[in-house]
């Protein structure tokens, strides 16, 4: 039985960690969140191929923090409701100051 080939991501997404030593199974949630926050379309496609939509959906809906753009993107890509995301509900209950 052959091992699943690692996905190909741009190193710029993981600028602050040792890219060569990423553990794609044990750090899956971290990798998924980072790819959706900082990756481009091809990175997200590779992430979906490797992890599958169910695992990605579980990781992103349970994330403690994602920026709103990432939540909207994930919701559109995975066909989820915005209210499925824990961090979206949390953001609504803690509004920020208005920017003028």
VEXVEXRO-626994 format. One record per residue (C-alpha): x, y, z; residue in one letter. Coordinates in steps of 0.05 Angstrom, whole numbers, plus 32768, in hexadecimal, padded with zeros to 4 digits. Each point is the difference from the previous one (the first is absolute). Example, Ala and Ser with C-alpha at 12.3 -4.5 7.8 and 13.67 -1.06 7.14 Angstrom:
2
<<80F6; 7FA6; 809C>; "A">,
<<801B; 8045; 7FF3>; "S">,
***
This chain:
100
<<8000; 8000; 8000>; "X">,
<<801E; 8042; 7FEB>; "X">,
<<7FFF; 803F; 802B>; "X">,
<<7FD6; 803A; 7FEA>; "X">,
<<802C; 8034; 7FDD>; "X">,
<<8006; 8042; 8026>; "X">,
<<7FDB; 803B; 7FE3>; "X">,
<<8028; 8037; 7FDF>; "X">,
<<7FF9; 8043; 8023>; "X">,
<<8027; 8041; 7FF7>; "X">,
<<8034; 800A; 8036>; "X">,
<<7FE9; 8047; 8009>; "X">,
<<7FC2; 7FE7; 8024>; "X">,
<<802B; 7FE1; 8037>; "X">,
<<8034; 8037; 8005>; "X">,
<<8004; 7FFC; 804C>; "X">,
<<8009; 7FB4; 8008>; "X">,
<<8031; 7FCD; 7FE6>; "X">,
<<7FDD; 7FED; 7FBF>; "X">,
<<8029; 7FC1; 7FF5>; "X">,
<<7FEB; 7FE2; 8043>; "X">,
<<7FB5; 800C; 7FFB>; "X">,
<<7FD9; 7FC4; 8019>; "X">,
<<7FC5; 7FFD; 7FD1>; "X">,
<<7FD8; 7FD1; 802C>; "X">,
<<800D; 8019; 8047>; "X">,
<<7FFD; 804A; 7FED>; "X">,
<<7FC6; 7FFA; 7FCE>; "X">,
<<7FD5; 8035; 8020>; "X">,
<<8039; 8032; 8001>; "X">,
<<8011; 7FF2; 7FB8>; "X">,
<<7FB8; 8004; 7FE8>; "X">,
<<7FF4; 8042; 8024>; "X">,
<<8041; 801E; 7FE6>; "X">,
<<7FF2; 7FEA; 7FB8>; "X">,
<<7FBB; 801F; 8000>; "X">,
<<801A; 8040; 8020>; "X">,
<<803E; 800B; 7FD5>; "X">,
<<7FFE; 7FD0; 7FC6>; "X">,
<<7FEA; 800C; 7FB9>; "X">,
<<7FCE; 7FD8; 7FD7>; "X">,
<<8031; 7FC9; 7FEF>; "X">,
<<8015; 7FF8; 8049>; "X">,
<<7FB7; 7FF9; 8014>; "X">,
<<7FF4; 7FCC; 7FC9>; "X">,
<<803C; 7FD8; 8017>; "X">,
<<7FE7; 8004; 8048>; "X">,
<<7FBC; 7FE7; 7FEB>; "X">,
<<801E; 7FC6; 7FD9>; "X">,
<<802C; 7FEB; 8039>; "X">,
<<7FD2; 8008; 803D>; "X">,
<<7FBB; 7FFD; 7FE1>; "X">,
<<7FC6; 8030; 800B>; "X">,
<<7FE6; 7FDE; 803F>; "X">,
<<8042; 8006; 8026>; "X">,
<<800A; 8047; 7FE8>; "X">,
<<7FB9; 8013; 8014>; "X">,
<<800B; 7FE2; 8046>; "X">,
<<8041; 8026; 8009>; "X">,
<<7FE6; 8043; 7FE8>; "X">,
<<7FBD; 7FFE; 8023>; "X">,
<<8022; 7FF1; 8043>; "X">,
<<8039; 8032; 7FF7>; "X">,
<<8009; 8030; 803A>; "X">,
<<800F; 803B; 7FD3>; "X">,
<<7FFC; 800E; 7FB5>; "X">,
<<7FFB; 8044; 7FDF>; "X">,
<<7FBC; 800F; 7FE0>; "X">,
<<801B; 7FFB; 7FB9>; "X">,
<<8017; 7FB9; 800E>; "X">,
<<7FBD; 7FEE; 801F>; "X">,
<<7FDB; 801B; 7FC3>; "X">,
<<8030; 7FDB; 7FD1>; "X">,
<<7FF9; 7FBE; 8025>; "X">,
<<7FB5; 8007; 8003>; "X">,
<<7FFD; 800A; 7FB4>; "X">,
<<8031; 7FC9; 7FF0>; "X">,
<<7FE2; 7FCC; 802F>; "X">,
<<7FB7; 8016; 7FF9>; "X">,
<<7FF8; 800B; 804B>; "X">,
<<7FD7; 8034; 8025>; "X">,
<<8026; 8038; 8021>; "X">,
<<7FE0; 7FED; 8042>; "X">,
<<8022; 7FBC; 7FFC>; "X">,
<<8042; 8021; 8011>; "X">,
<<800F; 8007; 804A>; "X">,
<<802D; 803C; 7FF5>; "X">,
<<7FCA; 8024; 7FD7>; "X">,
<<7FCE; 7FFB; 8039>; "X">,
<<8036; 8018; 802F>; "X">,
<<8010; 803B; 7FD3>; "X">,
<<7FB7; 8015; 7FFE>; "X">,
<<7FFC; 8000; 804C>; "X">,
<<803F; 802A; 8006>; "X">,
<<7FF9; 8039; 7FCE>; "X">,
<<803B; 802E; 7FF3>; "X">,
<<8000; 804C; 7FFE>; "X">,
<<7FEA; 8021; 7FC1>; "X">,
<<8037; 8017; 7FD2>; "X">,
<<7FF5; 8047; 7FE7>; "X">,
***
